[in-house]
Amino acid sequence: MRIAIIGAGVVGLSSALALIERGADVTVFDREGVAAGASRGNAGIFADYAVLPESTPDMLRQVPRMLLQPDGPLSLRWRYLPQIAPWLLRFLAAGRPGQARHGTLAMAALMAHVRGDWDHLLSQIGAEDLRVTRGALLAYTSRRAFQADRAGWQARAEHGACDVEPVMGERLHEMEPSLTRDLHYAIHLPNLSHCLNPHGLVERMARAVQQRGGELRLREVAGVTPTETGVRLRLPEGGAVDYDRVVLCAGAHSTALTRSLGLKIPLETERGYNVTLPDPGVTLSRPVSIPEKGYYMTPMSVGLRIGGGVELAGLKAPPRWSRVEVMARHAETMLPGLNRAGEARWMGFRPAMPDTLPVIGPAPGAERVVLAFGHGHLGLTLGATTGQMVAGHIYGSNNRIDSIPYLPTRFG
Ligand SMILES: Cc1cc2nc3c(=O)[nH]c(=O)nc-3n(C[C@H](O)[C@H](O)[C@H](O)COP(=O)(O)OP(=O)(O)OC[C@H]3O[C@@H](n4cnc5c(N)ncnc54)[C@H](O)[C@@H]3O)c2cc1C
């Protein structure tokens, strides 16, 4: 089968590898090259604990306060409000208790396969060295904040998503001596894995695709049209190429292509920022998050990466670097002696669905096009599992996970 994949991010290349494994002849199109999007600079966390939807009754209560902090973990550019309002309404609806429970079960079903699917993918391409399992700490600046989050951690643990261990006082400092003594409370996730170089991982996946006979093409795709026997990709200069199947994995930029199929899918972007410090001057042995401020500090082979946050401002607004500056300054107080010399700033567009679940499945009305986008904060985590599901949809072998909760038809 000749299959075109649009997007050389972690989702597109995971899909390419899974399809090649089943014997497909694969071509990956990307208008900017390998790992040009969100997959390039993410925080590297294989966050298989993240089974709760972003929109929960508890979270919704905190939104007004968060929005009033101009550089807090969540910000909205008010000029963008009219455009994003329908998405926000769906986001609110997804936080109703029944919906949130449905979302949690659906996410937990995916997460149950994350470790095994990455084991398979990494060993297949010889990239096991890029994933380490050193656990993570989520550290709180006050007992109140720690207590407020405990129910959420208990719920995640009950869904089998992670082992959770509270850590307090001296033990926290024994585990991470570089952290400020002003932190007294933390949640320890002993089994969490992280990636030492997300960009390097995606590059290796791309090389593996080529070594297995797949083709990478530095080309934009302007539109997708079903034909009688397959699918036609339209190229911007007017050319066209025909394939038997197409997988659409253009991350936050997928809307332009779903529109070409006549579909209206509520994909938005949650923009995130970070800085990577090549010589941080302090050592963390595992990722540490400060949940109240919405950022992670991840030790990587490329330096210490500090960032996160959510900005709702669409795809076109210029970056607002003050957002990452606030996180980096806060990190300086968490890690006394932090050296920011030579830091590299980055902004990425998370592809976000209002119900937090990715879209994985055949396009309504164009069954030979498989959609795979909308992984939000979890695209690295869910990449390998999504690849398997995409291949399952195309080869009719999706029998591990009930695929219904992720189908694009859920938006009516
Ligand atoms: C600050 C930040 C931190 C994050 N941290 C984590 C984390 O710790 N763990 C985790 O699991 N996830 C994390 N994420 C989320 C994760 O990075 C994304 O969910 C994931 O990278 C999405 O992958 P993708 O392949 O769908 O999209 P992308 O990586 O964005 O790839 C899409 C590709 O499609 C190409 N493209 C777009 N339109 C076209 C077109 N018309 N024609 C051809 N090519 C096109 C683009 O050039 C791009 O290369 C983070 C994201 C951000 C922003």
The ligand as an SDF file (V2000), in Angstrom:
LIG
                    3D

 53 58  0  0  0  0  0  0  0  0999 V2000
    6.2230   23.7530   25.8210 C   0  0  0  0  0  0  0  0  0  0  0  0
    5.7510   22.3630   25.4780 C   0  0  0  0  0  0  0  0  0  0  0  0
    6.0720   21.2950   26.3160 C   0  0  0  0  0  0  0  0  0  0  0  0
    5.6120   20.0130   26.0270 C   0  0  0  0  0  0  0  0  0  0  0  0
    5.9860   18.9750   26.8370 N   0  0  0  0  0  0  0  0  0  0  0  0
    5.5580   17.7180   26.5610 C   0  0  0  0  0  0  0  0  0  0  0  0
    5.9610   16.6280   27.3700 C   0  0  0  0  0  0  0  0  0  0  0  0
    6.7440   16.7930   28.2980 O   0  0  0  0  0  0  0  0  0  0  0  0
    5.4700   15.3920   27.0920 N   0  0  0  0  0  0  0  0  0  0  0  0
    4.6080   15.1770   26.0450 C   0  0  0  0  0  0  0  0  0  0  0  0
    4.1640   14.0440   25.8610 O   0  0  0  0  0  0  0  0  0  0  0  0
    4.2370   16.1900   25.2270 N   0  0  0  0  0  0  0  0  0  0  0  0
    4.6850   17.4550   25.4630 C   0  0  0  0  0  0  0  0  0  0  0  0
    4.3160   18.4910   24.6630 N   0  0  0  0  0  0  0  0  0  0  0  0
    3.3590   18.2320   23.5730 C   0  0  0  0  0  0  0  0  0  0  0  0
    4.0200   17.6100   22.3650 C   0  0  0  0  0  0  0  0  0  0  0  0
    5.2010   18.2980   22.0400 O   0  0  0  0  0  0  0  0  0  0  0  0
    3.0340   17.6590   21.1730 C   0  0  0  0  0  0  0  0  0  0  0  0
    1.7870   17.1270   21.5500 O   0  0  0  0  0  0  0  0  0  0  0  0
    3.5730   16.8330   20.0130 C   0  0  0  0  0  0  0  0  0  0  0  0
    4.8740   17.2510   19.6750 O   0  0  0  0  0  0  0  0  0  0  0  0
    2.6680   16.9300   18.7870 C   0  0  0  0  0  0  0  0  0  0  0  0
    3.2850   16.1720   17.7730 O   0  0  0  0  0  0  0  0  0  0  0  0
    2.7150   16.1670   16.3080 P   0  0  0  0  0  0  0  0  0  0  0  0
    3.5610   15.2470   15.5360 O   0  0  0  0  0  0  0  0  0  0  0  0
    1.2460   15.9470   16.3610 O   0  0  0  0  0  0  0  0  0  0  0  0
    2.8670   17.6890   15.8000 O   0  0  0  0  0  0  0  0  0  0  0  0
    4.1610   18.5260   15.4420 P   0  0  0  0  0  0  0  0  0  0  0  0
    5.3610   18.0870   16.1510 O   0  0  0  0  0  0  0  0  0  0  0  0
    3.7680   19.9700   15.5880 O   0  0  0  0  0  0  0  0  0  0  0  0
    4.3980   18.1850   13.9080 O   0  0  0  0  0  0  0  0  0  0  0  0
    3.5450   18.6180   12.8900 C   0  0  0  0  0  0  0  0  0  0  0  0
    4.3840   18.7770   11.6170 C   0  0  0  0  0  0  0  0  0  0  0  0
    3.5000   19.0200   10.5370 O   0  0  0  0  0  0  0  0  0  0  0  0
    4.1280   19.9180    9.6300 C   0  0  0  0  0  0  0  0  0  0  0  0
    3.0780   20.5400    8.8260 N   0  0  0  0  0  0  0  0  0  0  0  0
    2.0800   21.3400    9.2650 C   0  0  0  0  0  0  0  0  0  0  0  0
    1.2810   21.6850    8.2350 N   0  0  0  0  0  0  0  0  0  0  0  0
    1.7940   21.0860    7.1270 C   0  0  0  0  0  0  0  0  0  0  0  0
    1.4010   21.0800    5.7550 C   0  0  0  0  0  0  0  0  0  0  0  0
    0.3150   21.7260    5.3070 N   0  0  0  0  0  0  0  0  0  0  0  0
    2.1660   20.3650    4.8780 N   0  0  0  0  0  0  0  0  0  0  0  0
    3.2630   19.6880    5.3050 C   0  0  0  0  0  0  0  0  0  0  0  0
    3.6770   19.6750    6.5990 N   0  0  0  0  0  0  0  0  0  0  0  0
    2.9350   20.3660    7.5030 C   0  0  0  0  0  0  0  0  0  0  0  0
    4.8700   20.8740   10.5420 C   0  0  0  0  0  0  0  0  0  0  0  0
    5.9440   21.5070    9.8520 O   0  0  0  0  0  0  0  0  0  0  0  0
    5.3400   19.9550   11.6670 C   0  0  0  0  0  0  0  0  0  0  0  0
    6.6650   19.4930   11.4770 O   0  0  0  0  0  0  0  0  0  0  0  0
    4.7910   19.7940   24.8940 C   0  0  0  0  0  0  0  0  0  0  0  0
    4.4980   20.8550   24.0310 C   0  0  0  0  0  0  0  0  0  0  0  0
    4.9670   22.1290   24.3050 C   0  0  0  0  0  0  0  0  0  0  0  0
    4.6550   23.2450   23.3550 C   0  0  0  0  0  0  0  0  0  0  0  0
  1  2  1  0
  2  3  1  0
  2 52  2  0
  3  4  2  0
  4  5  1  0
  4 50  1  0
  5  6  2  0
  6  7  1  0
  6 13  1  0
  7  8  2  0
  7  9  1  0
  9 10  1  0
 10 11  2  0
 10 12  1  0
 12 13  2  0
 13 14  1  0
 14 15  1  0
 14 50  1  0
 15 16  1  0
 16 17  1  0
 16 18  1  0
 18 19  1  0
 18 20  1  0
 20 21  1  0
 20 22  1  0
 22 23  1  0
 23 24  1  0
 24 25  2  0
 24 26  1  0
 24 27  1  0
 27 28  1  0
 28 29  2  0
 28 30  1  0
 28 31  1  0
 31 32  1  0
 32 33  1  0
 33 34  1  0
 33 48  1  0
 34 35  1  0
 35 36  1  0
 35 46  1  0
 36 37  1  0
 36 45  1  0
 37 38  2  0
 38 39  1  0
 39 40  1  0
 39 45  2  0
 40 41  1  0
 40 42  2  0
 42 43  1  0
 43 44  2  0
 44 45  1  0
 46 47  1  0
 46 48  1  0
 48 49  1  0
 50 51  2  0
 51 52  1  0
 52 53  1  0
M  END
$$$$
